[in-house]
Amino acid sequence: MTKKVSKKNLICLFPPRSGKENEKVDSKHALRSPSNKCEIHMPDENADWRMPAENADWQTLYDYLETSPWGPGLFGAPMDDKIRAILLRSIELAFKSEDKVKIAKSYRQLFYFCSEFNHPDTLEIGLSSVDLAVEAYGSLSAEVAEELAMVAVVYESRSEFEKALETRDASIKIFQNAGTDERFFEALEMAICSALDRGLGDKVEEYAKLGIQIVNERCKKGSAEYSENMEYFQEMLETAHEPPIPIEEKRNQLLAIFPALTKVIQGTGKK
């Protein structure tokens, strides 16, 4: 059987480009340092973005960062000073409010944006973001699992694979009991993708068996959800110990599904 590339795993094949390493962002004092830089991608630096007013409240700033079309994951120009100021201002207002949920959400934004550029402070910010999520939501919450999943990606980008594996497994364990089944399956797919790339057949087998178990427990037999997930995890189990697929072959497989990704592939090759 020939391995297929899951449609959900685009991030494994098209990681964001690294930006320039600007001066450090102290995760403990970012709210006091509006001059600190953390670059973010925007799809069009000439676009007419509707910026929040300087005196906007926390919710307005957060909503803008959460929903604006220039957000992380898009390839384009670095953010300008206004965007950075909004990011840091939202953190400042969150701390002033002493609202743990607001603080956790604001730090998640900082972590999310910095991770797009492999910023030198990303890991420190990410670990702080995990701690703040624990304080706000509890250690076994889906929100904490999300932060751990992001930290695992950062560890992988630093070639700290053992820590990445440990962190990803902790995230999956929480997702198994918190959040939606769909998010749990997505987390397993990302873990399988990572393990496949590193030739960790035993881990792929472990993840695939867990996926099959949960599909049988929670998905209605005969449903599209059952069929799609079961097919994927069974295939991963059968091919767990095969050699990793070269990245170019993965991309070609994905292009057969999504031809429009040609421009994205070309963009990842630019410096």
WOKA-V620284 format. One record per residue. N is the residue number from 0. PHI is phi as a letter, one per 20 degrees, with the letter a starting at -180 (* if undefined). D_FIRST is the distance of its C-alpha to the first C-alpha in Angstrom with 2 decimals. Layout:
BEGIN
((N PHI D_FIRST) (N PHI D_FIRST))
END
This chain:
BEGIN
((0 * 0.00) (1 e 3.79) (2 f 6.44) (3 d 9.18) (4 e 12.82) (5 f 14.89) (6 f 17.96) (7 f 20.16) (8 e 19.64) (9 g 21.80) (10 f 24.03) (11 f 21.43) (12 e 21.15) (13 c 24.76) (14 f 27.07) (15 f 30.76) (16 f 32.96) (17 e 35.53) (18 e 39.14) (19 f 42.30) (20 e 43.40) (21 e 46.63) (22 f 49.17) (23 f 47.98) (24 d 47.68) (25 f 49.15) (26 f 47.21) (27 e 50.29) (28 c 52.70) (29 g 50.77) (30 f 52.91) (31 e 56.00) (32 c 54.69) (33 f 54.36) (34 e 54.36) (35 f 51.08) (36 d 48.24) (37 b 44.63) (38 f 42.97) (39 c 40.94) (40 e 39.14) (41 c 40.75) (42 f 39.36) (43 b 42.80) (44 f 45.67) (45 e 48.16) (46 f 47.28) (47 e 50.12) (48 f 48.82) (49 e 51.02) (50 f 51.78) (51 f 53.14) (52 f 56.79) (53 f 57.69) (54 e 59.30) (55 f 56.38) (56 f 55.54) (57 f 52.43) (58 f 50.62) (59 f 51.15) (60 f 49.83) (61 f 46.81) (62 g 45.97) (63 f 46.19) (64 f 43.88) (65 f 41.40) (66 d 41.28) (67 f 42.40) (68 f 40.09) (69 e 40.38) (70 g 38.63) (71 g 35.97) (72 n 32.60) (73 d 34.31) (74 e 34.96) (75 r 38.63) (76 e 41.95) (77 f 42.97) (78 f 44.99) (79 e 48.74) (80 f 51.40) (81 f 51.85) (82 f 48.28) (83 f 48.52) (84 f 51.86) (85 f 50.43) (86 f 47.71) (87 f 50.27) (88 f 52.83) (89 f 50.52) (90 f 50.06) (91 g 53.82) (92 f 54.58) (93 f 52.04) (94 f 53.73) (95 f 57.14) (96 f 56.19) (97 l 55.10) (98 e 52.42) (99 f 49.47) (100 f 46.98) (101 f 48.27) (102 f 48.14) (103 f 44.53) (104 f 43.49) (105 f 45.41) (106 f 43.93) (107 f 40.44) (108 f 41.26) (109 f 42.55) (110 f 39.47) (111 g 37.13) (112 f 39.02) (113 f 39.44) (114 f 35.77) (115 f 35.04) (116 d 36.98) (117 l 36.27) (118 f 39.98) (119 g 41.53) (120 e 42.56) (121 g 39.31) (122 f 38.42) (123 g 42.00) (124 f 42.13) (125 f 38.82) (126 f 40.04) (127 f 43.28) (128 f 41.41) (129 f 39.64) (130 g 43.07) (131 f 44.63) (132 f 41.90) (133 f 42.52) (134 f 46.22) (135 e 45.76) (136 d 43.11) (137 o 42.72) (138 f 40.31) (139 d 37.79) (140 e 37.69) (141 f 34.85) (142 f 36.87) (143 f 36.74) (144 f 32.98) (145 f 32.71) (146 f 34.93) (147 f 33.02) (148 f 29.73) (149 f 31.57) (150 f 33.11) (151 g 29.73) (152 f 28.77) (153 f 32.14) (154 g 31.64) (155 f 28.35) (156 f 30.25) (157 e 32.79) (158 m 30.25) (159 e 31.49) (160 f 28.09) (161 f 29.44) (162 f 31.65) (163 f 28.91) (164 f 26.72) (165 f 29.78) (166 f 30.80) (167 f 27.46) (168 f 27.25) (169 f 30.82) (170 f 30.01) (171 f 27.11) (172 f 29.44) (173 f 32.06) (174 g 29.79) (175 f 28.73) (176 d 32.37) (177 c 33.69) (178 n 32.87) (179 e 30.51) (180 f 27.24) (181 g 25.76) (182 f 26.96) (183 f 25.61) (184 f 22.06) (185 f 22.53) (186 f 23.78) (187 f 20.78) (188 f 18.47) (189 f 20.76) (190 f 20.74) (191 f 16.96) (192 g 17.12) (193 f 19.93) (194 f 18.45) (195 f 15.25) (196 f 17.69) (197 e 19.66) (198 m 17.02) (199 e 18.22) (200 g 15.44) (201 f 18.05) (202 f 19.11) (203 g 15.70) (204 f 15.45) (205 f 19.05) (206 f 18.70) (207 f 15.74) (208 f 17.81) (209 f 20.82) (210 g 19.25) (211 f 18.27) (212 g 21.81) (213 f 23.52) (214 f 21.68) (215 f 22.88) (216 f 26.29) (217 d 27.03) (218 d 25.12) (219 f 26.40) (220 f 24.07) (221 n 23.55) (222 e 24.24) (223 f 22.24) (224 f 22.31) (225 f 20.83) (226 f 18.02) (227 f 17.01) (228 f 17.25) (229 f 15.73) (230 g 12.54) (231 f 12.39) (232 f 13.39) (233 f 11.22) (234 f 8.05) (235 f 10.07) (236 f 11.09) (237 f 7.92) (238 d 7.16) (239 g 10.96) (240 d 11.87) (241 f 9.79) (242 f 12.41) (243 g 13.52) (244 f 12.79) (245 g 16.18) (246 g 18.32) (247 f 18.93) (248 f 15.34) (249 f 15.24) (250 f 18.52) (251 f 17.60) (252 f 14.79) (253 f 17.45) (254 f 20.07) (255 f 18.30) (256 e 18.81) (257 c 22.17) (258 g 24.04) (259 f 27.12) (260 f 25.73) (261 g 26.66) (262 f 30.09) (263 f 28.82) (264 f 26.73) (265 f 29.87) (266 f 31.92) (267 f 29.93) (268 e 30.83) (269 e 34.53) (270 d 36.81))
END
